[in-house]
Amino acid sequence: MIAFLLSAVLLVLAGFHLLWALGYWMPIRDEAALARAVTGQPGATRMPGAAPTAAVTAALMLAAAWPWFEPSPVTTIGLMVLALIFLARGAAAWVPVWRRLTPEEPFPRLDRTLYGPLCLIIGAGFTTLATRALT
């Protein structure tokens, strides 16, 4: 059940990134407002380019598929790495240096109330799968 939920959430996130890579701004139709909401970069008026956004799409799709790979030491290590990545990203929402790098509202508010907690939950899911794989 955990693998299914993780994969479903990650595929939804990959879908958003794919739409952004294709230049379709959603759920906020104004590019500048969306850029401020999802990047938090000072003075952001444009979304990141297609190539980096497509790379994030591919990474999220790989993360969504990872729990379904044949059990092996490499799969378990991958689960641990994914757990660390998502836990670190989730924790970053409350780290002062991250706040200074991404100050453009509404990103800081969304990061502390949505993005950060979601990453922590995803990281906990991958931690649970990795722990189960070790036993």
JOTACOR-V120811 format. One record per helix or strand of 2 or more residues. SS is the DSSP state (@ for helix, = for strand). FROM is the first residue (numbers start at 1). TO is the last residue. Records with the same first field share a line. If there is no record, write none. Layout:
# JOTACOR-V120811
SS = FROM-TO, FROM-TO
This chain:
# JOTACOR-V120811
@ = 2-21, 31-38, 50-66, 73-92, 96-101, 107-134
